[in-house]
Amino acid sequence: MTNDSVRSSVNGCIVEATHVSRIFSMPAGPVTAVADVSLRIAPGDHMAIRGPSGCGKSTLLHMLGCVETPTAGTLLFQGSDVATLSDRQRSLLRLRQIGFVFQRFFLLPMLTAWENVELPQAEAHVSKPERRRRTQELLEYVGLGARADHRPSELSGGEMQRVAIARALANRPGLLLADEPTGELDGATGEQIATLLDRVNADGTALVIVTHDQGLAGRATRVLTMRDGRIESEVQS
């Protein structure tokens, strides 16, 4: 299930952040969540972002995913300055080119596994026959072909995260962003999810994971450590 969309990146780079900062206005005064961060994400990258709670990891991930826009600096997604895009353009970019996986899954409880995976395809106006084919393919890819008609309440934590990963891949994104994807899971189940994410990356999707899990971070080829909103170090393997 190799991802074709990664080949559409500009100059070999999906995301390029140059001296980006994110400052939030608070009653007690401005709070700098991310400060002067520069990084590039290329097709096929496998990056982990580590650091203590409150160091800015999730805020940085939200900027990379075009959910937040930088207060300062420049963020390019496939060559386009995200700050110049309208809200609708950013929404479409996230829908079609970026996948998100969260610690608490965020599946729609009234929908089955099948329907959760099919929904983003419907929002992207994928034809019904293609949605059916793609949904079946993805549920089998994550090992849940036999659980397609089950709702989240009927699934284990690991199964819900597998559905969430399938949903994130529904529109063939070139970039998958995961925020503590094993944080709600026991060790054995977390290892299964980590192995699945490795497979997603090996099949061509760039992967960026925010995690406190040293073992999960150790599987990445690039490990960034953040402190006080800044990148303190980067290790490549």
C-alpha positions as CSV (number, residue, x, y, z in Angstrom):
1,M,0.0,0.0,0.0
2,T,2.8,2.4,-1.0
3,N,1.8,6.1,-0.7
4,D,2.0,7.9,-4.0
5,S,1.2,11.4,-2.6
6,V,4.7,11.8,-1.1
7,R,6.1,12.3,-4.6
8,S,4.2,15.6,-4.9
9,S,6.4,17.4,-2.3
10,V,8.3,20.4,-3.4
11,N,12.2,20.4,-3.6
12,G,12.2,17.1,-1.7
13,C,10.5,18.6,1.4
14,I,7.0,18.2,2.7
15,V,7.3,20.7,5.6
16,E,9.8,23.4,6.1
17,A,9.7,25.5,9.3
18,T,12.0,28.4,9.5
19,H,12.4,30.2,12.9
20,V,8.8,29.5,13.8
21,S,7.4,30.6,17.2
22,R,3.9,30.3,18.7
23,I,2.9,32.8,21.4
24,F,-0.4,32.6,23.2
25,S,-2.1,35.6,24.7
26,M,-3.1,34.8,28.3
27,P,-4.7,37.0,31.1
28,A,-1.4,36.9,33.0
29,G,0.6,37.8,29.9
30,P,1.9,36.2,26.7
31,V,3.1,32.6,26.9
32,T,5.7,31.3,24.4
33,A,4.9,27.7,23.6
34,V,7.3,27.3,20.7
35,A,10.4,29.5,20.2
36,D,12.5,29.9,17.1
37,V,12.3,26.4,15.8
38,S,13.6,25.4,12.4
39,L,13.2,22.0,10.8
40,R,12.5,20.1,7.6
41,I,10.4,17.0,7.0
42,A,11.1,15.1,3.9
43,P,9.2,12.3,2.3
44,G,9.7,9.0,4.2
45,D,11.1,10.7,7.3
46,H,10.5,9.0,10.6
47,M,10.8,11.6,13.4
48,A,10.2,11.5,17.1
49,I,9.8,14.6,19.3
50,R,10.6,14.1,23.0
51,G,10.7,16.4,26.0
52,P,9.1,17.1,29.4
53,S,5.4,18.0,29.6
54,G,4.7,21.6,28.7
55,C,7.8,22.0,26.6
56,G,5.9,22.7,23.4
57,K,5.9,19.3,21.6
58,S,2.1,19.2,20.9
59,T,2.0,22.9,19.9
60,L,4.9,22.2,17.4
61,L,3.0,19.2,16.1
62,H,-0.1,21.3,15.6
63,M,1.9,23.8,13.6
64,L,3.4,21.1,11.4
65,G,-0.1,19.8,10.8
66,C,-1.4,23.3,9.9
67,V,-3.8,23.4,12.8
68,E,-2.0,26.3,14.4
69,T,-0.2,29.0,12.4
70,P,3.1,30.5,13.6
71,T,3.1,33.8,15.5
72,A,6.5,34.4,13.9
73,G,8.6,32.7,11.3
74,T,7.6,30.9,8.2
75,L,6.0,27.5,7.7
76,L,5.8,26.0,4.2
77,F,3.8,23.0,3.4
78,Q,4.8,21.6,0.0
79,G,6.1,25.0,-0.9
80,S,3.1,27.0,0.2
81,D,3.2,29.5,3.0
82,V,0.6,28.2,5.5
83,A,0.0,31.7,6.8
84,T,-1.3,32.9,3.4
85,L,-3.9,30.1,3.2
86,S,-7.6,30.7,4.1
87,D,-9.2,28.6,6.8
88,R,-10.9,26.6,4.1
89,Q,-7.7,26.0,2.3
90,R,-6.0,24.8,5.5
91,S,-8.9,22.5,6.2
92,L,-8.7,20.9,2.8
93,L,-4.9,20.6,3.1
94,R,-5.4,18.7,6.4
95,L,-8.2,16.6,5.0
96,R,-6.3,15.5,1.9
97,Q,-2.6,15.6,2.8
98,I,-2.1,15.1,6.5
99,G,-3.2,12.3,8.8
100,F,-3.6,12.7,12.6
101,V,-3.5,10.1,15.3
102,F,-4.2,11.0,18.9
103,Q,-3.7,9.5,22.3
104,R,-7.4,9.2,23.0
105,F,-8.4,8.0,19.5
106,F,-11.3,10.5,19.0
107,L,-13.4,8.0,17.0
108,L,-17.0,8.9,16.5
109,P,-18.8,6.6,19.0
110,M,-22.0,6.3,17.0
111,L,-20.2,5.1,13.9
112,T,-18.8,1.6,13.2
113,A,-15.1,1.1,12.5
114,W,-16.0,1.0,8.8
115,E,-17.9,4.2,8.9
116,N,-15.2,6.0,10.9
117,V,-12.6,5.1,8.2
118,E,-15.0,6.0,5.4
119,L,-16.1,9.4,6.7
120,P,-13.0,11.4,5.8
121,Q,-13.1,10.0,2.3
122,A,-16.7,11.1,1.9
123,E,-15.7,14.6,3.1
124,A,-13.0,14.6,0.4
125,H,-15.7,13.6,-2.2
126,V,-14.2,10.2,-3.0
127,S,-16.6,8.1,-5.0
128,K,-18.6,5.5,-3.2
129,P,-17.0,2.5,-5.0
130,E,-13.5,3.8,-4.3
131,R,-14.5,4.5,-0.6
132,R,-15.6,0.9,-0.2
133,R,-12.5,-0.5,-1.8
134,R,-10.2,1.8,0.2
135,T,-12.0,1.2,3.6
136,Q,-11.8,-2.5,3.2
137,E,-8.1,-2.3,2.2
138,L,-7.3,-0.2,5.2
139,L,-9.2,-2.3,7.8
140,E,-7.4,-5.3,6.5
141,Y,-4.1,-3.4,6.6
142,V,-4.5,-2.7,10.3
143,G,-5.8,-6.2,11.0
144,L,-9.4,-5.4,11.6
145,G,-11.2,-6.7,8.5
146,A,-13.4,-8.9,10.7
147,R,-14.3,-6.0,13.1
148,A,-15.6,-3.5,10.5
149,D,-19.1,-3.4,11.9
150,H,-18.1,-2.9,15.5
151,R,-18.5,0.5,17.2
152,P,-15.7,1.9,19.4
153,S,-17.4,0.8,22.6
154,E,-17.1,-2.8,21.3
155,L,-13.4,-2.5,20.6
156,S,-10.3,-2.7,22.8
157,G,-8.0,0.3,23.2
158,G,-5.5,-1.2,20.7
159,E,-8.3,-1.9,18.2
160,M,-9.6,1.6,18.5
161,Q,-6.1,3.0,17.8
162,R,-5.8,0.7,14.8
163,V,-9.1,2.1,13.5
164,A,-7.7,5.6,14.2
165,I,-4.6,4.9,12.1
166,A,-6.7,3.5,9.3
167,R,-8.9,6.6,9.4
168,A,-5.7,8.8,9.3
169,L,-4.5,7.0,6.2
170,A,-7.9,7.1,4.4
171,N,-7.0,9.9,2.0
172,R,-3.5,8.8,1.3
173,P,-1.6,11.6,3.2
174,G,2.1,12.1,2.6
175,L,2.5,13.0,6.3
176,L,1.1,11.3,9.4
177,L,1.3,13.1,12.8
178,A,0.8,11.1,16.0
179,D,0.5,12.7,19.4
180,E,1.3,10.1,22.2
181,P,-0.2,7.2,20.1
182,T,0.6,4.6,22.7
183,G,-0.1,6.7,25.8
184,E,-3.4,5.0,26.6
185,L,-2.2,1.5,25.9
186,D,-0.5,-1.3,27.9
187,G,3.0,-2.2,26.9
188,A,2.2,-5.2,24.7
189,T,-0.5,-3.4,22.8
190,G,1.7,-0.3,22.5
191,E,4.3,-2.4,20.9
192,Q,1.8,-3.7,18.3
193,I,0.8,-0.1,17.5
194,A,4.5,0.9,17.2
195,T,5.1,-1.9,14.8
196,L,2.1,-0.8,12.7
197,L,3.4,2.7,12.6
198,D,6.8,1.4,11.5
199,R,5.0,-0.4,8.7
200,V,3.1,2.8,7.6
201,N,6.4,4.6,7.5
202,A,8.2,1.8,5.6
203,D,5.3,2.0,3.0
204,G,6.2,5.6,2.2
205,T,4.4,7.9,4.6
206,A,6.5,10.5,6.5
207,L,5.9,10.0,10.2
208,V,6.3,12.5,13.1
209,I,5.5,11.2,16.6
210,V,5.3,13.2,19.8
211,T,6.0,10.8,22.7
212,H,7.3,10.3,26.2
213,D,7.9,6.6,25.4
214,Q,11.7,6.2,25.0
215,G,11.2,2.8,23.2
216,L,8.8,4.3,20.7
217,A,11.1,7.3,20.1
218,G,14.1,4.9,19.6
219,R,12.5,3.4,16.6
220,A,12.7,6.8,14.7
221,T,15.6,7.7,12.5
222,R,15.5,11.3,13.8
223,V,14.9,12.2,17.5
224,L,14.3,15.8,18.5
225,T,14.4,16.8,22.1
226,M,12.6,19.9,23.1
227,R,12.9,22.1,26.2
228,D,11.2,25.4,27.0
229,G,9.8,25.6,23.5
230,R,13.1,25.1,21.7
231,I,14.8,22.2,20.0
232,E,17.6,21.3,22.5
233,S,19.1,18.5,20.4
234,E,18.6,16.3,17.4
235,V,20.0,12.8,17.0
236,Q,19.9,10.9,13.6
237,S,20.5,7.2,13.0
